[in-house]
Amino acid sequence: MAAMIVNTSLVSCSDDDDDNDPVVTQKVTEPLNCKKPDYLQKGDKVALISPSYFTPMENVEKTADVLRSWGLEPVVGPNVGKTFAGKYAGTVDEILSDLQWALNDPSIKAIISNRGGYGTIHLVGQQLMKEMAAHPKWLVGFSDITTLHEMESCAGVMSIHGTMSSFLAKGGTDETSTLMRDLLMGIVPRYEVPAHPMNITGKATGTLVGGNLMTFAPVVGSSADATAYKDIILFIEEVEESMHNIDRQVNMLRLTGVLDRCRGIILGEFTDCGHDLDYASVEAMLRQYFEPYHIPVLCGFPAGHGDVNLPLVMGAPVTLDVRSDGATLQFDIDGRQQVVNAPLQ
């Protein structure tokens, strides 16, 4: 089993009993070492759960049909369809119960989130990391699901930053969906990305962590902080945020030492982000923070909240090669490799 962040070096600030994960952790000095869950086979069961905001049952049912067309057996979480406080997909206990059910049921081989929104931060410190480590299986999602990816990585398990029911319900035949399906089945993409004017050239290896900036930045310093490890390749995407707020959060990453641990940066989509500061783009604004570190920076990778959301294996060892004529992102894990020419965003 890969080394976990849940160990005697943790300092807990929680009043919960010993069965729960600690909430706050000291910094660590070793790299992440995550286990790859087993790839899926035809006939495997896949859980559909709602860890964040409420999802209409119509979308869940359409996604179940897509999974059946892929030869998989969908199983809907017992609490899916519930609401709490007008937005959440149930209470924290109900959401936690569905996650624990999906993790602990040995017949379920993967977990797909129905949508993001907000709320997964409530799950930090709720024993999930111990169960993730004990039952490694693919967990899929993006946006607010970033918290769960961070928890999976800290528990020593890889996961997939990829599309959810809110998008799969449209039919599941687009490249975003089929690449995620193929990855679950063991066909691993090797992305070739066109050159971007804000790229910084270089080559690096490290462990891929990160996701939605406003989701992973608040858990820096907690037991769910995958950026606490050394030799990371940090992926960042965002949606509907002002430039100054993005600037604030990246400054926080700099001030807390996260950027010191980066061996490379991947900037995904910054969908509908405001131009309240006088920069040509978000990438142009952020480049000034990354240049002093002399690490490769890949801009415009098509993952995040846009129409194209290519799947990424979080917690995986990766090789990032940024050249003047383009870039390559390779996942250094077993599986059948396929070259994917990624469109520039």
C-alpha positions in Angstrom: 0.0 0.0 0.0 1.2 3.5 -0.8 2.4 5.7 2.0 -0.6 7.7 3.4 -0.7 11.2 4.8 -2.7 9.7 7.7 0.1 8.7 10.1 1.7 9.7 13.4 3.1 13.0 11.9 -0.4 14.4 11.8 -1.6 17.0 14.3 -5.4 16.8 14.7 -7.5 19.9 15.5 -10.7 17.9 15.5 -12.8 16.9 18.5 -14.1 13.8 16.6 -13.3 10.4 17.9 -10.2 8.3 16.8 -12.2 6.7 14.0 -12.2 9.9 12.0 -9.4 11.3 9.9 -7.4 14.1 11.4 -8.3 17.6 10.1 -5.0 19.3 10.2 -1.6 17.9 9.2 2.0 18.9 9.4 4.0 19.3 6.2 5.5 16.2 4.7 8.8 15.8 2.8 8.3 12.7 0.7 6.6 12.5 -2.8 3.2 11.0 -3.1 3.1 7.3 -4.0 -0.4 6.4 -5.1 -1.9 3.0 -6.0 -3.7 2.6 -9.3 -7.1 1.0 -8.9 -8.0 -1.9 -11.2 -9.3 -1.1 -14.6 -12.9 -1.9 -15.3 -14.2 -4.9 -17.3 -17.6 -5.3 -19.0 -20.3 -6.1 -16.5 -18.6 -4.2 -13.6 -20.8 -2.2 -11.3 -20.4 1.6 -11.2 -21.9 3.7 -8.5 -23.5 7.1 -9.3 -23.5 9.4 -6.3 -24.0 13.1 -5.6 -21.3 14.4 -3.2 -22.0 18.0 -3.8 -25.0 19.9 -5.2 -28.3 18.3 -6.1 -28.6 16.6 -9.6 -32.0 16.1 -11.3 -32.9 12.4 -11.4 -33.4 12.7 -15.1 -29.7 13.4 -15.6 -28.8 10.4 -13.4 -31.1 8.1 -15.3 -29.7 9.2 -18.6 -26.2 8.7 -17.4 -27.2 5.2 -16.2 -28.3 4.5 -19.8 -24.9 5.7 -21.1 -23.1 3.3 -18.7 -25.2 0.4 -19.8 -24.3 1.2 -23.4 -20.7 0.9 -22.4 -21.3 -2.6 -21.0 -21.3 -1.5 -17.4 -23.9 -1.9 -14.6 -24.9 1.4 -13.0 -26.0 1.5 -9.3 -27.5 4.7 -8.0 -26.6 5.7 -4.4 -29.4 5.3 -1.9 -29.5 9.0 -1.1 -29.2 10.4 -4.6 -32.2 12.7 -5.3 -32.4 14.2 -1.8 -31.8 17.8 -1.2 -30.8 19.9 1.8 -30.6 23.7 2.3 -31.9 24.2 -1.2 -28.7 23.2 -3.0 -26.9 20.3 -1.4 -27.6 16.7 -2.5 -28.6 15.8 1.1 -27.1 16.3 4.5 -23.5 15.7 5.2 -24.4 12.4 6.8 -26.4 11.3 3.8 -23.7 12.3 1.3 -21.1 10.6 3.5 -23.2 7.5 3.8 -23.4 7.1 0.0 -19.7 7.5 -0.4 -19.0 4.9 2.3 -21.5 2.6 0.7 -19.8 2.9 -2.7 -16.3 2.4 -1.2 -17.2 -0.5 1.1 -19.3 -2.5 -1.4 -16.8 -4.9 -3.0 -19.1 -5.4 -6.0 -18.8 -1.7 -7.0 -15.6 -1.1 -9.0 -15.8 2.6 -9.7 -17.6 5.8 -8.5 -18.9 8.5 -10.8 -20.0 11.8 -9.3 -23.2 13.3 -10.6 -22.2 17.0 -10.4 -20.0 19.5 -8.6 -21.1 22.8 -7.1 -20.1 23.1 -3.5 -20.0 21.0 -0.3 -17.2 18.4 -0.5 -15.1 20.4 2.0 -17.6 19.2 4.6 -16.3 15.7 4.1 -12.7 16.5 5.2 -11.9 14.7 8.4 -14.9 12.3 8.1 -12.9 9.0 8.0 -13.2 8.7 4.2 -9.4 8.7 3.6 -9.1 5.5 5.7 -11.8 3.9 3.7 -10.4 5.2 0.4 -7.0 3.6 1.2 -8.7 0.3 2.3 -10.8 0.0 -0.8 -9.0 1.6 -3.8 -11.3 2.2 -6.7 -11.6 4.8 -9.4 -13.5 7.9 -8.4 -14.5 10.3 -11.2 -15.5 13.9 -11.2 -14.2 17.5 -11.4 -15.0 21.0 -10.1 -16.0 20.7 -6.4 -15.1 17.0 -6.6 -11.5 18.2 -6.5 -11.6 17.8 -2.7 -12.3 14.1 -3.1 -9.4 13.9 -5.6 -7.1 15.5 -3.0 -8.3 13.1 -0.3 -7.8 10.1 -2.7 -4.2 11.2 -3.4 -3.4 11.7 0.3 -4.9 8.3 0.9 -2.5 6.8 -1.6 -5.0 6.1 -4.4 -5.2 7.5 -8.0 -8.5 9.0 -9.3 -9.8 10.5 -12.5 -10.5 14.2 -13.0 -13.2 13.8 -15.6 -16.7 14.4 -16.8 -19.8 13.7 -14.6 -23.5 12.9 -15.0 -24.3 16.6 -15.7 -22.4 16.1 -19.0 -22.7 12.4 -19.6 -26.5 12.7 -19.7 -26.1 14.5 -23.1 -25.3 11.1 -24.7 -21.8 10.0 -23.8 -20.6 9.8 -27.4 -18.4 12.9 -27.4 -14.6 12.6 -27.1 -14.6 13.9 -23.5 -16.9 11.0 -22.5 -15.3 8.3 -24.6 -11.8 9.0 -23.5 -13.0 8.8 -19.9 -14.7 5.5 -20.7 -11.5 4.2 -22.4 -9.4 5.3 -19.4 -11.6 3.4 -17.0 -11.1 0.4 -19.2 -7.3 0.6 -19.3 -6.6 2.7 -22.4 -4.4 5.5 -21.1 -4.1 8.8 -23.1 -0.8 10.4 -24.0 -1.7 14.0 -24.8 -0.1 16.1 -27.5 -1.0 19.7 -27.0 -0.3 22.6 -29.5 2.0 25.4 -28.5 0.6 28.3 -26.4 2.2 31.8 -26.3 2.3 31.8 -22.5 4.0 28.4 -22.1 7.3 28.1 -20.3 9.5 25.4 -21.9 11.1 22.6 -20.0 10.6 18.9 -19.0 9.7 17.6 -15.6 8.4 14.5 -13.8 6.2 14.4 -10.7 2.8 13.5 -9.3 -0.3 15.2 -10.8 -2.4 16.9 -8.2 -4.8 19.9 -8.0 -8.0 20.7 -10.0 -10.4 23.5 -9.3 -8.4 26.4 -7.7 -11.2 27.6 -5.4 -11.7 24.0 -4.2 -8.2 22.8 -3.5 -6.7 26.1 -2.2 -9.0 26.2 1.0 -7.7 22.7 2.1 -4.0 23.6 2.0 -2.6 22.7 5.3 -5.4 20.1 6.1 -5.2 16.3 6.0 -6.7 16.6 2.4 -3.8 18.7 1.1 -2.1 16.8 -1.7 0.0 19.9 -2.5 1.9 19.3 0.8 4.0 16.6 -0.9 7.2 17.3 -2.8 7.7 16.9 -6.6 4.2 17.7 -7.7 2.9 18.7 -11.1 0.1 21.1 -10.2 -3.1 21.3 -12.4 -5.2 24.5 -12.1 -8.6 25.3 -13.7 -11.3 27.7 -12.7 -14.8 29.0 -13.7 -16.7 32.3 -13.2 -14.0 33.9 -11.0 -12.5 37.3 -11.1 -8.9 37.8 -12.0 -8.1 39.4 -8.7 -9.5 36.4 -6.8 -7.5 34.0 -8.9 -4.5 36.2 -8.3 -5.2 36.1 -4.5 -5.4 32.3 -4.4 -2.2 31.7 -6.4 -0.4 34.2 -4.2 -1.6 32.1 -1.3 -0.1 29.1 -2.9 3.2 31.0 -3.3 3.2 32.3 0.3 2.4 28.8 1.8 5.2 27.1 -0.1 3.1 25.1 -2.6 4.8 26.6 -5.6 8.2 25.6 -4.1 7.1 22.0 -4.3 6.0 22.2 -7.9 8.1 20.6 -10.7 5.7 21.8 -13.3 2.4 23.6 -13.8 -0.6 22.7 -16.1 -3.1 25.5 -16.6 -6.5 24.2 -17.8 -9.5 26.2 -18.8 -10.5 29.5 -17.1 -14.1 29.5 -18.2 -16.0 32.8 -18.0 -13.4 34.3 -15.7 -13.7 38.1 -15.5 -11.2 40.6 -16.9 -11.3 43.0 -13.9 -7.5 43.5 -14.1 -5.6 44.8 -17.1 -4.0 41.6 -18.2 -4.4 40.0 -21.7 -5.4 36.7 -20.1 -5.4 34.8 -16.8 -2.4 32.9 -18.2 -0.5 36.1 -18.8 -1.3 37.2 -15.2 -0.2 33.9 -13.6 3.0 33.5 -15.7 4.7 36.2 -13.6 4.4 34.0 -10.5 5.8 30.9 -12.2 8.7 32.3 -14.1 11.1 32.6 -11.0 10.7 28.9 -10.3 12.2 27.9 -13.7 9.8 25.0 -14.2 7.8 24.0 -17.3 4.3 25.6 -17.6 1.7 24.2 -20.0 -1.1 26.7 -20.8 -4.5 26.1 -22.4 -4.9 22.4 -21.6 -8.5 21.5 -22.4 -9.7 20.3 -19.0 -12.1 22.1 -16.7 -15.6 23.7 -17.2 -15.6 24.1 -21.0 -17.1 21.9 -23.6 -14.0 19.7 -23.8 -12.8 18.3 -20.5 -10.1 15.7 -21.2 -9.6 13.1 -18.4 -6.6 13.4 -16.1 -5.3 10.7 -13.7 -4.8 12.5 -10.4 -2.2 11.1 -8.1 -0.4 9.5 -11.1 3.3 9.9 -11.9 3.4 12.0 -15.1 6.0 13.4 -17.5 5.4 16.9 -18.7 7.4 18.1 -21.7 6.8 21.6 -22.9 8.6 22.6 -26.1 8.5 25.6 -28.4 6.5 23.6 -30.9 4.0 22.1 -28.4 3.8 19.9 -25.3 3.3 16.3 -24.2 1.6 15.1 -21.1 2.2 11.4 -20.4 0.9 9.3 -17.5 3.6 6.9 -16.4 1.2 4.1 -15.4 0.5 0.7 -16.9 -2.3 0.3 -19.5 -2.6 0.5 -23.3 -1.3 3.9 -24.4 -3.0 5.9 -27.0 -1.9 9.3 -28.5 -4.6 12.0 -28.2 -4.2 15.3 -30.0 -5.7 17.8 -27.6 -7.3 20.9 -29.0 -5.9 24.2 -27.6 -8.3 26.2 -25.5 
